[in-house]
């Protein structure tokens, strides 16, 4: 059997490897890179030896192989590997991978108006880029598919001890794959295109699991990992230091997803402190990983002042419509099933509170903050609702039957979203290869991915970066690339 300890150490090791590769990307001295690698190995070794791990088994090697096949199929269907349609977000994503693959590390872009540097969450790209440098761009793209599949399979395997039996685990995985909100009703209400991306019916969005996997796997993996590790700690199957030490390393995958994880981690720390369960490893190991993550945090914060942030502008009627359709049904389910949740009351209340307040804030483009920071709390709510669906009413739970009926209605209506995502993946043409870099896809650049070179902190700023002139031919790809928001399916004919 593969233990929770083994999987957690492996995932943490990958996250710390990304921190080390970032140092290489930024042209730091080889001695510093080697030192960071050595410290990372020591942290992982100490992490596996210290604390009350117990002997919690996660999955058998055969079961892990099944989860790996499932994860591979999900990402392959989402367009990774180029066999199926990939949403237009992948235009930028593959362009970033191409730049990391083809340009020497470190480099700066010569825009004609000054030097700029790629500044975005590059954790998902670094290892595939190394493979691409060795074996070509196509190999790098398949390496990303393989990497993402392994990480998702590891997260799913980590989650298995949260469920009692193999049958319950399979049912939960199937239900979570199809889990979404009642966007179909919202789309009908807003007279949106029912063949397009249903979740875009209003100015707010909490994203379905399959949509996350297809559109933004880096954010999804970060949020799912944080949620699962917290739930393992809550179930006393993971020591506190194992939860705390991965948090500083997650922002290199998705800084926005971390915002949704931090409240749960803070709760874990406060409760452990009040119950006097803190040990030296709970302080020392997270402190070391925080030091290792300083370069990535400085890197991600370069030019941050130009990123839109603050209170989110919104139209009150849209805000009310969104909550009525997307959030209130889940709150009703949780209220009716109180006392029969699969997690404790405080955890559910934190998740519900986050779902209520996240739309009030903005960091980055449009509603990116609520979508990405919402991944962890929505995951916890989803797991709770799926558990309610599998319970049987009893005399001591008079309202559980009503909760299950509402949950079933919400689930069935919500299936329209993952089914729609899957239909587009199959019916739309496979997306063409992206053979050019970031500025070829986004000619003017954008502050969420690019920063002025001199805005990078002096501590991590490359001393002698290669200067890369921007000379991207047009077009960046050959063939059609339909917009998934409002696609024109040939099967159904054109529509407006």
Secondary structure in CASP SS format (residue, H / E / C, confidence):
PFRMAT SS
TARGET T0000
AUTHOR 0000-0000-0000
METHOD secondary structure of the structure
MODEL  1
X C 1.00
X E 1.00
X E 1.00
X H 1.00
X H 1.00
X H 1.00
X H 1.00
X H 1.00
X H 1.00
X H 1.00
X H 1.00
X H 1.00
X H 1.00
X H 1.00
X H 1.00
X H 1.00
X H 1.00
X H 1.00
X H 1.00
X H 1.00
X H 1.00
X H 1.00
X H 1.00
X H 1.00
X H 1.00
X C 1.00
X C 1.00
X C 1.00
X C 1.00
X H 1.00
X H 1.00
X H 1.00
X H 1.00
X H 1.00
X H 1.00
X H 1.00
X H 1.00
X H 1.00
X H 1.00
X H 1.00
X H 1.00
X H 1.00
X H 1.00
X H 1.00
X H 1.00
X H 1.00
X H 1.00
X H 1.00
X H 1.00
X C 1.00
X C 1.00
X C 1.00
X C 1.00
X C 1.00
X C 1.00
X C 1.00
X E 1.00
X E 1.00
X E 1.00
X C 1.00
X H 1.00
X H 1.00
X H 1.00
X H 1.00
X H 1.00
X H 1.00
X H 1.00
X H 1.00
X H 1.00
X H 1.00
X H 1.00
X H 1.00
X H 1.00
X H 1.00
X H 1.00
X H 1.00
X H 1.00
X C 1.00
X C 1.00
X C 1.00
X C 1.00
X C 1.00
X C 1.00
X C 1.00
X C 1.00
X C 1.00
X C 1.00
X C 1.00
X H 1.00
X H 1.00
X H 1.00
X H 1.00
X H 1.00
X H 1.00
X H 1.00
X H 1.00
X H 1.00
X H 1.00
X H 1.00
X H 1.00
X H 1.00
X H 1.00
X C 1.00
X C 1.00
X C 1.00
X C 1.00
X E 1.00
X E 1.00
X E 1.00
X E 1.00
X C 1.00
X C 1.00
X C 1.00
X C 1.00
X E 1.00
X E 1.00
X E 1.00
X E 1.00
X C 1.00
X C 1.00
X C 1.00
X C 1.00
X C 1.00
X C 1.00
X C 1.00
X H 1.00
X H 1.00
X H 1.00
X H 1.00
X H 1.00
X H 1.00
X H 1.00
X H 1.00
X H 1.00
X H 1.00
X C 1.00
X H 1.00
X H 1.00
X H 1.00
X H 1.00
X H 1.00
X H 1.00
X H 1.00
X H 1.00
X H 1.00
X H 1.00
X H 1.00
X H 1.00
X H 1.00
X H 1.00
X H 1.00
X H 1.00
X H 1.00
X H 1.00
X H 1.00
X H 1.00
X H 1.00
X H 1.00
X H 1.00
X H 1.00
X H 1.00
X H 1.00
X C 1.00
X C 1.00
X C 1.00
X H 1.00
X H 1.00
X H 1.00
X H 1.00
X H 1.00
X H 1.00
X H 1.00
X H 1.00
X H 1.00
X H 1.00
X H 1.00
X H 1.00
X C 1.00
X C 1.00
X C 1.00
X C 1.00
X C 1.00
X H 1.00
X H 1.00
X H 1.00
X H 1.00
X H 1.00
X H 1.00
X H 1.00
X C 1.00
X C 1.00
X C 1.00
X C 1.00
X C 1.00
X C 1.00
X C 1.00
X C 1.00
X H 1.00
X H 1.00
X H 1.00
X C 1.00
X C 1.00
X C 1.00
X C 1.00
X C 1.00
X C 1.00
X C 1.00
X C 1.00
X H 1.00
X H 1.00
X H 1.00
X H 1.00
X H 1.00
X H 1.00
X H 1.00
X C 1.00
X H 1.00
X H 1.00
X H 1.00
X H 1.00
X H 1.00
X H 1.00
X H 1.00
X H 1.00
X H 1.00
X H 1.00
X H 1.00
X H 1.00
X H 1.00
X H 1.00
X H 1.00
X H 1.00
X H 1.00
X H 1.00
X C 1.00
X C 1.00
X C 1.00
X C 1.00
X C 1.00
X H 1.00
X H 1.00
X H 1.00
X H 1.00
X H 1.00
X H 1.00
X H 1.00
X H 1.00
X H 1.00
X H 1.00
X H 1.00
X H 1.00
X H 1.00
X H 1.00
X H 1.00
X H 1.00
X H 1.00
X H 1.00
X H 1.00
X H 1.00
X H 1.00
X H 1.00
X H 1.00
X H 1.00
X H 1.00
X H 1.00
X H 1.00
X H 1.00
X H 1.00
X H 1.00
X H 1.00
X H 1.00
X H 1.00
X H 1.00
X H 1.00
X C 1.00
X C 1.00
X C 1.00
X C 1.00
X C 1.00
X H 1.00
X H 1.00
X H 1.00
X H 1.00
X H 1.00
X H 1.00
X H 1.00
X H 1.00
X H 1.00
X H 1.00
X H 1.00
X H 1.00
X H 1.00
X H 1.00
X H 1.00
X H 1.00
X H 1.00
X H 1.00
X H 1.00
X H 1.00
X H 1.00
X H 1.00
X C 1.00
X C 1.00
X H 1.00
X H 1.00
X H 1.00
X C 1.00
X C 1.00
X E 1.00
X E 1.00
X E 1.00
X C 1.00
X C 1.00
X C 1.00
X C 1.00
X H 1.00
X H 1.00
X H 1.00
X H 1.00
X H 1.00
X H 1.00
X H 1.00
X H 1.00
X H 1.00
X H 1.00
X H 1.00
X H 1.00
X H 1.00
X H 1.00
X H 1.00
X H 1.00
X H 1.00
X H 1.00
X H 1.00
X H 1.00
X H 1.00
X C 1.00
X C 1.00
X C 1.00
X C 1.00
X C 1.00
X C 1.00
X C 1.00
X C 1.00
X H 1.00
X H 1.00
X H 1.00
X H 1.00
X H 1.00
X H 1.00
X H 1.00
X H 1.00
X H 1.00
X H 1.00
X H 1.00
X H 1.00
X H 1.00
X H 1.00
X H 1.00
X H 1.00
X E 1.00
X E 1.00
X E 1.00
X C 1.00
X C 1.00
X C 1.00
X C 1.00
X H 1.00
X H 1.00
X H 1.00
X H 1.00
X H 1.00
X H 1.00
X H 1.00
X H 1.00
X H 1.00
X H 1.00
X H 1.00
X H 1.00
X H 1.00
X H 1.00
X H 1.00
X H 1.00
X H 1.00
X H 1.00
X H 1.00
X H 1.00
X H 1.00
X H 1.00
X C 1.00
X C 1.00
X C 1.00
X C 1.00
X E 1.00
X C 1.00
X C 1.00
X E 1.00
X C 1.00
X C 1.00
X H 1.00
X H 1.00
X H 1.00
X H 1.00
X H 1.00
X H 1.00
X H 1.00
X H 1.00
X H 1.00
X H 1.00
X H 1.00
X H 1.00
X H 1.00
X H 1.00
X H 1.00
X H 1.00
X H 1.00
X H 1.00
X H 1.00
X H 1.00
X H 1.00
X H 1.00
X H 1.00
X H 1.00
X H 1.00
X H 1.00
X H 1.00
X H 1.00
X C 1.00
X C 1.00
X C 1.00
X C 1.00
X C 1.00
X C 1.00
X C 1.00
X C 1.00
X C 1.00
X C 1.00
X H 1.00
X H 1.00
X H 1.00
X H 1.00
X C 1.00
X C 1.00
X C 1.00
X C 1.00
X C 1.00
X C 1.00
X C 1.00
X C 1.00
X E 1.00
X E 1.00
X E 1.00
X H 1.00
X H 1.00
X H 1.00
X C 1.00
X C 1.00
X C 1.00
X C 1.00
X C 1.00
X C 1.00
X C 1.00
X C 1.00
X C 1.00
X C 1.00
X E 1.00
X E 1.00
X E 1.00
X E 1.00
X C 1.00
X C 1.00
X C 1.00
X C 1.00
X C 1.00
X C 1.00
X C 1.00
X C 1.00
X C 1.00
X C 1.00
X C 1.00
X C 1.00
X C 1.00
X C 1.00
X H 1.00
X H 1.00
X H 1.00
X C 1.00
X C 1.00
X C 1.00
X C 1.00
X C 1.00
X C 1.00
X C 1.00
X C 1.00
X C 1.00
X C 1.00
END
